[in-house]
Amino acid sequence: MTFLTEAVKLICVVLGAAILGNWFLAEVKKSRRLNLPWYSAYLSPPGLLILAALLVPVIYWLARR
């Protein structure tokens, strides 16, 4: 039973990452189509989620120091 639980957790994380990645890619394509600055995709909701996810280990490291 524990293997099945771990497999479901893994699939959920991978599926969430794929959805977020496709959403971000759509924002990048929209930004390019509208000739917006390169950083405009990072200021969209999926871009901010990605930046927040990248900053979590840094904030944890700073808090533990």
NORBELSUL-V322740 format. One record per residue. N is the residue number from 1. PHI is phi as a letter, one per 30 degrees, with the letter a starting at -180 (* if undefined). NEAR is the number of other ideal C-beta (glycine too) atoms within 10 Angstrom. D_CENTER is the distance of its C-alpha to the mean C-alpha in whole Angstrom. Layout:
n	phi	near	d_center
N	PHI	NEAR	D_CENTER
N	PHI	NEAR	D_CENTER
//
This chain:
n	phi	near	d_center
1	*	5	30
2	d	6	27
3	d	7	26
4	d	8	25
5	d	9	23
6	d	10	21
7	d	10	21
8	d	10	20
9	d	10	17
10	d	10	16
11	d	10	16
12	d	10	14
13	d	10	11
14	d	10	11
15	d	10	12
16	d	10	9
17	d	12	6
18	d	10	9
19	d	11	9
20	d	16	5
21	d	12	6
22	d	11	10
23	d	15	9
24	d	18	8
25	d	12	11
26	d	13	13
27	d	19	12
28	d	17	13
29	d	11	16
30	d	13	17
31	d	19	17
32	d	12	19
33	d	8	22
34	c	8	22
35	h	7	23
36	d	14	21
37	e	9	20
38	d	9	17
39	d	9	15
40	d	16	15
41	d	20	12
42	d	16	10
43	c	13	12
44	d	17	11
45	e	11	10
46	d	19	6
47	d	19	7
48	d	11	8
49	d	13	5
50	d	18	3
51	d	11	7
52	d	10	8
53	d	11	6
54	d	9	8
55	d	11	11
56	e	9	12
57	d	9	14
58	d	9	16
59	d	10	17
60	d	10	18
61	d	9	20
62	d	9	21
63	d	7	22
64	d	6	24
65	d	5	26
//
